[in-house]
Amino acid sequence: MPGVYISYPFCAQKCTYCNFASGVFPRQLEAGYMAGLRREIAGHPWAWRPETAYLGGGTPSLIGTAELRGLLDLLPGRPWRECTIEAAPGTVTRERAEAWRRSGVNRVSLGVQSFVQPEIARAARKHTAAMVAEEVALLRDSGIRNINMDLIAGLPGQSRASWGESLDWIERLAPEHVSVYMLEVDEASRLGREILGRGARYGAKEAPAEELVTELYLTAVERLERQGIRRYEISNFAQAGYESRHNLKYWRLEPYVGFGADAHSFDGRERRRNVESAVEYAGAAAPAGAATAASADERLILGLRLERGVEPEPEEWRRLDAPIRRFLDTGLLERDGRALRLTGRGVLLSNEVFQEFLL
């Protein structure tokens, strides 16, 4: 069954590492944006009932509880098998948590990124480790027992010791799901631009070297595995049965529809993307762009992100025979019956594998 993604790009502050189409906008823009969301959702031709819903951003945990209920009331299918809201630590209150649960939310994704105060401050976040612990207890007490926590390996000032401290907190709080991302260094974030330009703002000169970032990621894989939180996708780890149903749709090329600024949709054959900025979206009569056909290699590339791998079709074996054989020979890919999957080393060099298939 398809899924639904709702984009809320508003934040209380812009994190230094963030390369999403989100930010701090004038307060008056939000009313127009929310009206556009309601209009787009209400006008969708619902020929199916969504299995999952995901509210991302931005910081959707800032949406007023009545406004959130109104948005979710526009979606058919409640109760959904999974309904996730992304939340910034410091925005979770008992009132909100209980209202989320009553609205159908049964999963919360906390953008923790780090439990170490100097790293948190340099990233322009406002929380503390103790605050995260309090909010996790509050969520569980409110009846939400499926919690994800995001961590980023590669933040300025990060070391083996500080990464170990963050992983200690993960072990102590025992979330059902953990996402571990290696810092993306690109022009789309303030920190990325500073690192690329060899600047010093946001602690850019203290960003760990690529070799250390890789080591931190591997340490997380090992420690999470010991806690029963196993990798099922390159950046995602879960206790058995707590894999993100919604995000699996992306990697399995299952259909989903996106609402809001920069939201993507996929019907199984074609992709659509809404206008990117919140300002454009709020004033758009038709927010979705033209449809584009899914590329021939998407199924293979997205499937290889999963720990279980993917079974190439006969045509894919023929067309990509040379690079597949080369990666098998060099130990970046391995075969398991009809399935093809990345090796442990291949996960670390996955972008090189994917780029070769795209070429």
PyMOL commands that set and color helices and strands:
alter all, ss='L'
color gray80, all
select helices_A, chain A and resi 27-42+60-62+65-73+94-103+117-122+129-141+160-173+190-196+201-206+210-226+245-251+278-282+298-304+314-319+321-329+344-348+350-358
alter helices_A, ss='H'
color red, helices_A
select strands_A, chain A and resi 3-8+52-57+82-87+107-113+147-153+177-182+230-233+236-238+256-259+264-266+270-273+292-293+333-336+339-342
alter strands_A, ss='S'
color yellow, strands_A
deselect
rebuild
show_as cartoon
